[in-house]
Amino acid sequence: MLLVPADPLNPRRDDPHFAAQAHAARELGIVVVRVDHDALVRGEAELRVPAAEDAVYRGWMLSSAQYESFEAGLAECGVQLRTSADEYRTAHELPGWYEGLRTVTPESVWTTGGDLTELLKATRALGGGAGVLRDYVKSMKHYWTEACFLPDLTDEAAVERIGARFLELRDDAFTGGFVVRRYEEFSGAEARTWWVGGRCVLTTPHPDTPDELPTGLDLIEVEPLVAELALPFVTVDLVRRADGAWRVVELGDGQVSDWPAGRDPADLITALF
């Protein structure tokens, strides 16, 4: 079974962003069921879903707590999500996957909560150099200079100012705590790799650069590490560092990872089912 968000303006239709994926699934004989994403976010969804032993969600992002409630509601309907709530949290939040990928991703430290004093302690643990600020699930990279890039980790006034701006911009969406990643110089566009059962099944451009697919992608270091995480369905975004090494920018739960425009959604659905 494939679960997709309903169109907020017409609940009898698929959300336009996921309609092509839903259509591809129906063409392959897969049961497609719509859910009210807004109600899921509010924790008010009354799920009416036929029983299924293997269900995959393809939709808008949910917090780990919202996904846990989603899983519980589906269980009452006799539906087993392929990705459990614990597995979703592991993939969705950086502290869940960081240790497993430590050798192939920038050095990172994090806090619990949004206390700026704790942020300063975290940056001291990294020492000098530059860093990148985010929370457990997201950066504010489109506000690079004011809420993301930390040019000098020892400049505590600047770190505090950028941290405060980050909190302001993320507002209620702030998740978990601050994460500070050591800055690395990257070159070229990112690749988004799609993993099912610990195996890379697809490589696409990153949705931010749908017309740019890097060449020469090497997964020899990454593959055994992702497999060891034993997560059912994830994406791993990689980019080439200035010295030529491939580095993991992000691991995310595949159910809420965006599919790049211009790519055939049937490729994804076929790989999943």
C-alpha positions as CSV (number, residue, x, y, z in Angstrom):
1,M,0.0,0.0,0.0
2,L,1.1,3.5,-0.8
3,L,-0.1,6.3,1.5
4,V,-0.1,9.9,0.0
5,P,-1.5,13.2,1.1
6,A,-4.9,14.3,-0.1
7,D,-5.3,17.6,-1.9
8,P,-6.2,20.1,0.8
9,L,-8.7,21.7,-1.5
10,N,-10.3,18.5,-2.7
11,P,-9.8,15.5,-0.4
12,R,-11.0,13.1,-3.1
13,R,-7.9,13.9,-5.1
14,D,-4.2,13.3,-4.5
15,D,-2.1,16.2,-3.5
16,P,-0.8,17.6,-6.8
17,H,2.9,17.3,-5.6
18,F,2.5,13.5,-5.2
19,A,-0.2,12.8,-7.8
20,A,2.3,11.4,-10.4
21,Q,3.7,9.0,-7.9
22,A,0.2,7.9,-6.9
23,H,-0.7,7.4,-10.5
24,A,2.4,5.3,-11.1
25,A,1.5,3.1,-8.2
26,R,-2.0,2.5,-9.4
27,E,-0.7,1.6,-12.8
28,L,1.5,-1.0,-11.1
29,G,-1.5,-2.4,-9.3
30,I,-0.6,-1.0,-5.9
31,V,-3.3,0.1,-3.5
32,V,-3.1,3.9,-3.0
33,V,-4.8,5.5,0.0
34,R,-5.1,9.3,0.7
35,V,-4.5,10.7,4.2
36,D,-5.1,14.2,5.6
37,H,-1.7,15.6,6.2
38,D,-2.9,18.7,7.9
39,A,-4.9,16.6,10.4
40,L,-1.8,14.4,10.9
41,V,0.2,17.4,11.9
42,R,-2.5,18.5,14.3
43,G,-2.8,15.0,15.7
44,E,-6.4,14.9,14.8
45,A,-6.5,12.4,11.9
46,E,-9.3,9.8,12.0
47,L,-7.7,7.2,9.7
48,R,-9.9,5.0,7.6
49,V,-7.5,2.8,5.9
50,P,-7.8,-0.8,4.7
51,A,-5.6,-3.3,6.4
52,A,-2.2,-3.9,4.8
53,E,1.0,-5.8,5.9
54,D,3.4,-3.4,4.1
55,A,2.6,0.3,3.8
56,V,4.9,3.1,2.6
57,Y,4.2,6.8,3.0
58,R,5.2,9.3,0.4
59,G,4.3,12.7,1.5
60,W,5.1,15.9,3.3
61,M,7.4,15.9,6.3
62,L,6.2,14.8,9.7
63,S,7.9,15.3,13.0
64,S,9.0,12.2,14.7
65,A,6.2,12.6,17.3
66,Q,3.7,13.0,14.5
67,Y,4.9,10.0,12.7
68,E,4.7,8.0,15.9
69,S,1.0,9.0,16.2
70,F,0.5,8.1,12.5
71,E,2.0,4.7,13.1
72,A,-0.3,4.1,16.1
73,G,-3.4,5.2,14.2
74,L,-2.6,2.9,11.3
75,A,-2.0,0.0,13.6
76,E,-5.6,0.3,14.8
77,C,-6.6,-0.1,11.2
78,G,-4.5,-3.2,10.8
79,V,-1.8,-1.4,8.7
80,Q,1.9,-2.1,9.2
81,L,4.2,0.7,8.1
82,R,7.4,-0.6,6.6
83,T,9.3,2.1,8.5
84,S,8.7,2.0,12.3
85,A,8.5,5.2,14.3
86,D,11.9,4.4,15.9
87,E,13.4,3.9,12.4
88,Y,11.8,7.1,11.2
89,R,13.4,9.1,14.0
90,T,16.8,7.5,13.4
91,A,16.7,8.6,9.7
92,H,14.9,11.9,10.2
93,E,17.1,13.4,13.0
94,L,20.9,13.8,12.6
95,P,21.8,12.4,16.0
96,G,20.2,9.1,15.0
97,W,22.4,8.4,12.0
98,Y,25.5,10.5,12.6
99,E,27.5,7.9,14.5
100,G,27.0,5.3,11.8
101,L,28.3,7.7,9.1
102,R,30.8,9.6,11.2
103,T,33.8,8.7,8.9
104,V,32.0,10.0,5.7
105,T,30.3,13.2,6.9
106,P,31.5,16.4,8.5
107,E,32.3,16.3,12.2
108,S,29.3,17.4,14.2
109,V,28.2,18.2,17.7
110,W,24.7,19.0,19.0
111,T,22.7,20.2,22.0
112,T,19.4,19.2,23.5
113,G,17.0,22.2,23.2
114,G,17.5,25.7,22.0
115,D,19.6,27.2,24.8
116,L,22.2,29.5,23.3
117,T,24.6,28.9,26.2
118,E,24.6,25.2,25.3
119,L,25.3,26.2,21.6
120,L,28.4,28.0,22.7
121,K,29.6,25.0,24.6
122,A,29.1,22.8,21.5
123,T,31.1,25.1,19.3
124,R,33.9,25.1,21.8
125,A,34.0,21.3,21.5
126,L,34.8,21.7,17.8
127,G,37.6,24.1,18.4
128,G,38.5,26.7,15.7
129,G,37.6,27.0,12.1
130,A,34.3,27.5,10.4
131,G,31.0,25.7,10.9
132,V,27.4,25.3,9.7
133,L,24.4,25.6,12.0
134,R,21.2,23.6,11.8
135,D,18.8,21.7,14.1
136,Y,18.2,18.0,14.1
137,V,16.4,18.0,10.8
138,K,17.0,21.2,8.9
139,S,19.3,24.1,8.2
140,M,18.4,27.6,7.1
141,K,20.8,27.5,4.1
142,H,18.8,30.0,2.2
143,Y,19.7,32.5,5.0
144,W,23.4,31.5,4.7
145,T,25.1,34.5,6.2
146,E,22.6,35.4,8.9
147,A,21.4,32.0,10.2
148,C,23.6,29.2,8.9
149,F,27.3,29.8,8.3
150,L,29.6,30.3,11.3
151,P,32.8,31.8,9.8
152,D,34.7,31.5,13.1
153,L,33.6,29.1,15.8
154,T,35.7,31.0,18.4
155,D,33.7,34.2,17.8
156,E,31.1,33.6,20.4
157,A,29.2,36.8,19.9
158,A,28.7,35.9,16.2
159,V,27.7,32.4,17.1
160,E,25.2,33.6,19.6
161,R,23.8,36.1,17.1
162,I,23.5,33.6,14.3
163,G,22.0,31.0,16.7
164,A,19.3,33.5,17.9
165,R,18.4,34.3,14.3
166,F,18.2,30.6,13.5
167,L,15.7,30.2,16.4
168,E,13.7,33.1,15.2
169,L,13.4,31.8,11.6
170,R,12.7,28.2,12.6
171,D,10.2,29.3,15.2
172,D,7.9,26.4,16.2
173,A,9.5,24.1,13.6
174,F,12.8,24.1,15.6
175,T,13.5,20.4,16.3
176,G,15.6,18.7,18.9
177,G,18.4,21.1,19.4
178,F,21.2,22.9,17.7
179,V,23.6,21.0,15.5
180,V,27.0,22.5,14.5
181,R,28.8,20.8,11.6
182,R,32.4,21.5,10.7
183,Y,32.5,23.4,7.5
184,E,34.0,21.6,4.5
185,E,34.6,23.1,1.0
186,F,32.4,21.3,-1.5
187,S,32.5,21.4,-5.3
188,G,29.6,20.8,-7.7
189,A,26.0,19.7,-7.3
190,E,24.7,17.1,-4.8
191,A,23.5,13.7,-5.8
192,R,20.5,12.1,-4.1
193,T,20.8,8.4,-3.6
194,W,17.8,6.2,-2.7
195,W,18.2,3.1,-0.5
196,V,15.7,0.3,0.0
197,G,16.6,-2.4,2.5
198,G,20.2,-1.1,2.8
199,R,20.9,-1.2,-0.9
200,C,21.2,1.8,-3.2
201,V,18.5,1.4,-5.9
202,L,18.4,4.8,-7.5
203,T,20.6,7.8,-8.0
204,T,19.0,11.1,-9.0
205,P,19.9,14.8,-8.9
206,H,19.1,16.7,-5.7
207,P,15.7,18.4,-6.0
208,D,17.4,21.8,-5.5
209,T,19.4,21.2,-8.7
210,P,17.2,18.8,-10.8
211,D,19.1,19.4,-14.0
212,E,22.6,18.6,-12.5
213,L,23.6,15.1,-11.8
214,P,27.3,14.7,-10.7
215,T,29.4,12.2,-12.5
216,G,31.8,9.7,-11.0
217,L,29.8,9.0,-7.8
218,D,31.7,6.5,-5.6
219,L,29.7,4.7,-2.9
220,I,32.4,2.2,-1.9
221,E,32.9,3.8,1.6
222,V,29.2,4.8,2.1
223,E,27.5,1.5,1.1
224,P,28.5,-0.7,4.0
225,L,27.8,2.1,6.5
226,V,24.3,2.7,5.2
227,A,23.6,-1.0,5.1
228,E,24.7,-1.3,8.7
229,L,22.1,1.2,9.8
230,A,19.5,-1.3,8.7
231,L,16.9,1.3,7.8
232,P,14.1,0.2,5.4
233,F,13.9,3.3,3.1
234,V,16.2,6.3,3.2
235,T,17.9,8.9,1.0
236,V,21.5,9.9,1.3
237,D,22.7,13.1,-0.3
238,L,26.3,13.2,-1.3
239,V,28.6,15.9,-2.7
240,R,32.3,16.0,-3.8
241,R,34.6,17.7,-1.4
242,A,37.3,20.0,-2.8
243,D,39.9,17.3,-2.4
244,G,37.7,14.9,-4.5
245,A,36.3,12.8,-1.6
246,W,32.6,12.0,-1.6
247,R,30.9,13.2,1.5
248,V,27.5,12.6,3.0
249,V,25.6,15.9,3.5
250,E,22.4,14.4,4.8
251,L,20.6,11.1,5.4
252,G,16.8,11.3,5.5
253,D,13.8,9.1,5.7
254,G,12.9,8.3,2.1
255,Q,9.2,8.7,2.7
256,V,9.5,12.4,3.1
257,S,12.4,13.1,0.8
258,D,11.5,15.1,-2.3
259,W,11.6,13.5,-5.7
260,P,13.4,15.7,-8.3
261,A,11.4,17.3,-11.0
262,G,11.7,15.8,-14.5
263,R,12.5,12.3,-13.2
264,D,10.0,9.4,-13.9
265,P,8.1,8.7,-10.6
266,A,7.5,5.1,-11.8
267,D,11.3,4.5,-11.2
268,L,10.8,5.2,-7.5
269,I,7.6,3.3,-7.1
270,T,9.1,0.2,-8.9
271,A,12.1,0.3,-6.7
272,L,10.0,0.5,-3.6
273,F,7.5,-2.3,-4.4
